[in-house]
Amino acid sequence: MSLNQAQRTAVSTTLLHLERALDEIERLLDGPSSGVTYTTEVNLAPTTAQQIRRVCGDIRSEIAAMAERFELPPHRWYGRQVIVGEMTSTWTNLEEIRPERLRRFGAVDPTLTETLAPGLERLIQLVWAVQNLASRGE
């Protein structure tokens, strides 16, 4: 049984998302990570983490078998496009937390114009700098 092009795209895209989810799960299982605004803890028993890794391996094997069976080509990710896309999305989110836009969440402290806005503006400029550098693609 074969897939038509639309079906091939649907199957391929779903398997791609599953494989990327496995990448994230395995990163989480590698141990705690943190940044300034987050901390990720591995709150699983070591034996459970090992079992999850084993099942992830089984899932990867099945993905590979299905990709071969249906002759699904690998998706190609280009760093430039990923960076530009991420920065565009991030810029949109940053715009949504400007003091004047925070009103939808309740009364806005007038001092936010002086305390939040400058840092936010700087972040927006830096995000655009990354996007512009990636867009040039040199």
C-alpha positions as CSV (number, residue, x, y, z in Angstrom):
1,M,0.0,0.0,0.0
2,S,1.4,3.4,-0.9
3,L,0.7,7.0,0.2
4,N,-0.4,9.8,-2.0
5,Q,1.5,13.1,-1.8
6,A,-0.8,14.7,0.8
7,Q,-0.7,11.5,2.9
8,R,3.0,11.3,2.6
9,T,3.4,14.9,3.8
10,A,1.0,14.2,6.8
11,V,2.8,11.1,7.8
12,S,6.3,12.6,7.3
13,T,5.4,15.7,9.3
14,T,3.9,13.8,12.2
15,L,6.9,11.5,12.4
16,L,9.2,14.6,12.3
17,H,7.4,16.1,15.2
18,L,7.6,12.9,17.1
19,E,11.3,12.6,16.5
20,R,11.9,16.1,17.7
21,A,9.8,15.4,20.8
22,L,12.1,12.5,21.5
23,D,15.1,14.8,21.1
24,E,13.6,17.1,23.8
25,I,12.7,14.2,26.1
26,E,16.3,12.8,25.8
27,R,17.7,16.3,26.6
28,L,15.5,16.4,29.7
29,L,16.7,13.0,30.8
30,D,20.3,14.0,30.4
31,G,20.0,16.0,33.5
32,P,18.9,19.3,35.0
33,S,19.3,22.5,33.0
34,S,18.7,26.1,33.8
35,G,18.8,29.6,32.5
36,V,18.1,32.9,34.1
37,T,14.3,32.5,33.7
38,Y,13.9,28.7,34.1
39,T,15.1,25.6,35.8
40,T,14.4,22.1,34.6
41,E,14.6,19.2,37.0
42,V,14.6,15.5,36.2
43,N,12.0,14.3,38.7
44,L,12.1,10.7,37.6
45,A,13.7,7.7,39.3
46,P,16.9,6.6,37.4
47,T,15.2,3.3,36.5
48,T,12.2,5.1,35.1
49,A,14.5,7.4,33.0
50,Q,16.3,4.3,31.7
51,Q,13.0,2.7,30.7
52,I,11.9,5.9,29.0
53,R,15.2,6.0,27.0
54,R,14.7,2.4,26.0
55,V,11.2,3.1,24.7
56,C,12.4,6.2,22.9
57,G,14.9,4.0,21.2
58,D,12.1,1.7,20.2
59,I,10.1,4.6,18.9
60,R,13.1,5.8,16.8
61,S,13.5,2.3,15.3
62,E,9.8,2.3,14.3
63,I,10.1,5.8,12.8
64,A,13.1,4.6,10.8
65,A,11.2,1.5,9.6
66,M,8.2,3.6,8.6
67,A,10.4,6.1,6.8
68,E,12.0,3.3,4.8
69,R,8.8,1.5,4.1
70,F,7.1,4.6,2.7
71,E,10.3,6.1,1.3
72,L,9.9,9.3,3.3
73,P,12.8,11.7,2.7
74,P,14.3,13.5,5.7
75,H,13.2,17.0,6.3
76,R,16.0,19.5,5.9
77,W,16.3,22.2,8.5
78,Y,18.3,25.2,7.5
79,G,19.7,27.1,10.5
80,R,19.1,30.5,8.9
81,Q,15.3,29.9,8.4
82,V,15.0,28.4,11.9
83,I,16.7,31.4,13.5
84,V,14.7,33.9,11.5
85,G,11.5,32.1,12.4
86,E,12.3,31.9,16.1
87,M,13.3,35.5,16.3
88,T,10.2,36.7,14.4
89,S,8.0,34.7,16.9
90,T,10.0,36.0,19.8
91,W,9.7,39.6,18.6
92,T,5.9,39.2,18.4
93,N,5.8,37.9,22.0
94,L,8.1,40.7,23.2
95,E,5.8,43.3,21.6
96,E,2.9,41.8,23.4
97,I,4.4,42.6,26.8
98,R,5.0,46.3,26.3
99,P,3.5,48.2,29.3
100,E,0.6,49.6,27.2
101,R,-0.3,46.1,26.1
102,L,-0.2,44.6,29.6
103,R,-3.5,46.4,30.4
104,R,-5.4,43.4,29.2
105,F,-4.1,41.6,32.3
106,G,-5.2,44.4,34.7
107,A,-4.1,47.8,35.9
108,V,-0.6,48.8,34.8
109,D,1.8,50.4,37.2
110,P,2.8,53.7,35.6
111,T,6.5,53.1,36.5
112,L,6.6,50.2,34.1
113,T,7.2,52.7,31.3
114,E,10.5,53.5,33.1
115,T,11.4,50.1,34.4
116,L,10.1,47.5,31.9
117,A,10.1,49.4,28.7
118,P,13.8,50.2,28.3
119,G,14.9,46.6,28.8
120,L,12.2,45.4,26.6
121,E,13.2,47.8,23.9
122,R,16.8,46.6,24.2
123,L,15.7,43.0,23.9
124,I,13.6,43.8,20.8
125,Q,16.6,45.5,19.2
126,L,18.9,42.5,20.0
127,V,16.3,40.1,18.6
128,W,16.1,42.1,15.4
129,A,19.9,42.1,15.3
130,V,20.0,38.3,15.4
131,Q,17.2,38.1,12.8
132,N,19.0,40.5,10.5
133,L,22.3,38.7,10.7
134,A,20.6,35.4,10.0
135,S,18.6,36.9,7.1
136,R,21.8,38.0,5.4
137,G,23.0,34.4,5.5
138,E,26.6,35.2,4.8
